């Protein structure tokens, strides 16, 4: 399938394109590359994205990321049952996010290797999602990045992951500690959540169910880490203004601050 027409940061309208152009991660770093290569999930791409797009073979070499292996052991306590491992990893990252809630905007750091992200603590969703994706791969699970966009609201993007467990792709939110399950308590994919809003709402607490209006997937494999730049960055002025408004509770209502939608 030719996916070039569904790929990149311009898939969700001009306002979100401008927001992603101002992403605080440095140009050329892994997080920018993932955004540039994300593929929009839609009827035209769903069969491909849930088919050959992401291989189900995990090529992680044990011992190559010993610090991540230690974090995995600490998170899971050596649990072997698949569901317990999934829940333990998601709780581990949710705890990291909760511990970083009070970091002021001027001290927020983005990017870096997954070991750095875990050790410095952060609630930056794209960083947490990438680090969680890496830990799941260390644990032997196929995992990939998911970018969500509520295309009807300003600055309502989010990053989660999909992990292949329970013999199917299932959406997981490392920031908010959510494991999306269906009516029969089986993993549900982002595609299923996009098609059935009730599936989103039965998974609580879900702060932003509307963010599944737009979704894109990107492959990230930690065994390819040598191909990427992991330089860290401070939050830029663009995002600092957004964070400062969020801290104030958006007086005057949530809106595009820099005329991104014009």
DARA-V769288 format. One line per field, one symbol per residue. ss: DSSP state (H for helix, E for strand, C for the rest). psi: psi as a letter, one per 20 degrees, with the letter a starting at -180 (. if undefined). burial: I if it has 9 or more other C-alpha atoms within 8 Angstrom, else O. A space follows every 50 residues. Layout:
# DARA-V769288
ss: ???
psi: ???
burial: ???
This chain:
# DARA-V769288
ss: CCCHHHECCCCCCHHHHHHHHCCCCCCCCHHHHHHHHCEECCCCCHHHHC CCCCCCCCCCCCCCCHHHHHHHHHHHCCCCCHHHHHHHHHHHHHHHHHHC CCCCHHHCEECCCHHHHHHHCCCCHHHHHHHHHHHHHHCCCCEEEEEEEC CCCCCCEEEEEEEEECCEEEEEECCCCEECECCCCCECCHHHHHHCHHHH HCCCCCCCHHHHHEEEEECCCHHHHHHCCCCCEECCHHHHHHHHHHHCCC CCCCCCCCCCCC
psi: pojhijqaijikrhghghghhjpiqqpirghghgghjqpporhhiggghj digoqjppkpopihmhghhghgghgikjqhpghhgghggghghhhgghij hjpqhijpprarqhgggghipqjohhgggghgggghhhijppqrqppqpn iiqqklqqparppoqkkrppppohgjkpopqahjkqqqrhghhhhnhhhg iinqpohmhiijgpqqqqpppiijhiiqpkprqqprhghhhghhhghikm piqprphkkhj.
burial: OOOOOIIIIIIIOIIIIIIOOOIIIIOOIIIIIIIIIIIIIOOOIIOIIO OOOIOOOIOIOOOOOOOIIOOIIOIIOOOOOOOIIOIIIIIIIIOIIOII OOOOIOOIIIIIOIIOIIOOIIIIIIIIIIIIIIIIIIOOIIIIIIIIII IOOIOIIIIIIIIIIIOIIIIIIIIOIIIIIIOOOOIIIIOIIIOOIOII IOIOOIOOIOIIIIIIIIIIIOOOOOOOOIOIIIIOOOIIOIIIIOOOOI OOOOOIOOOIOO
